[in-house]
Amino acid sequence: SVRIERGLIMLKDQESDTYETATERDYSTGFSNMGFGPDIPDGGKKSLEKLSAREPLFFYMENMKLGLHRADVEKPGLFGKDQEKILDLMDSLGVVLIIPIVYEFRVIGSLCLGPKSGGQWYSKEDIELIQTLMEQAAISIENAKSVEDMKRMVEYETSYRELKKLDEMKDNFLSMVSHDLRTPMTGILAYASILKE
């Protein structure tokens, strides 16, 4: 098993082109936060709720569609001038490994993992196992999004029907009021015409 000190799942919002923290756990302090929440109050690790997909860390992860391990980022040459930015963001998040969550050839999120509890690096086998798990997680995430979209569509349809019903009630009310006003007005006009004569 792979025991970690910290983990985050960040989902990509395609419209705003940002990564948003969906869930996070910090086992090093016993702190647990599900969903969007405040900063983790320990150890200088930040709970960054929204990050631009243009951050070098996410840019490389999306283009390579492979996990980024801190040990690989620290090697000279591969990331050039972005190396320090990537390492700084990893430090801010308190993570050493970023695994993309890929669904139908597009990155929909990332799994960010802190150091292993024992302090050793993640092995190639660990990373392969985690990537396989993320393939399954991607399907679950997309299914959950589809269910949410369907719920939203049902709500819109219900709202549309209610508005249509209200519109019909308004039309019926106006028709009835105009008819009820027209009948006495006709009588009044007739008597006014007689009086005038």
Salt bridges, closest charged atoms under 4 A:
ASP17 OD1 - LYS12 NZ 3.55
GLU20 OE2 - LYS50 NZ 3.75
GLU24 OE1 - ARG6 NH1 3.70
ASP26 OD2 - ARG6 NH1 3.71
ASP26 OD2 - LYS45 NZ 3.86
GLU62 OE2 - LYS12 NZ 3.04
ASP72 OD1 - LYS75 NZ 3.38
GLU74 OE2 - ARG70 NE 2.89
ASP91 OD1 - ARG70 NH1 2.78
ASP126 OD2 - LYS116 NZ 2.66
GLU142 OE1 - ARG106 NH2 3.37
GLU142 OE2 - LYS145 NZ 3.71
GLU148 OE2 - LYS151 NZ 3.92
ASP149 OD1 - ARG152 NH1 2.97
GLU157 OE2 - ARG161 NE 3.24
ASP167 OD1 - LYS170 NZ 3.34
ASP171 OD1 - LYS170 NZ 3.61
ASP180 OD1 - HIS179 ND1 3.63
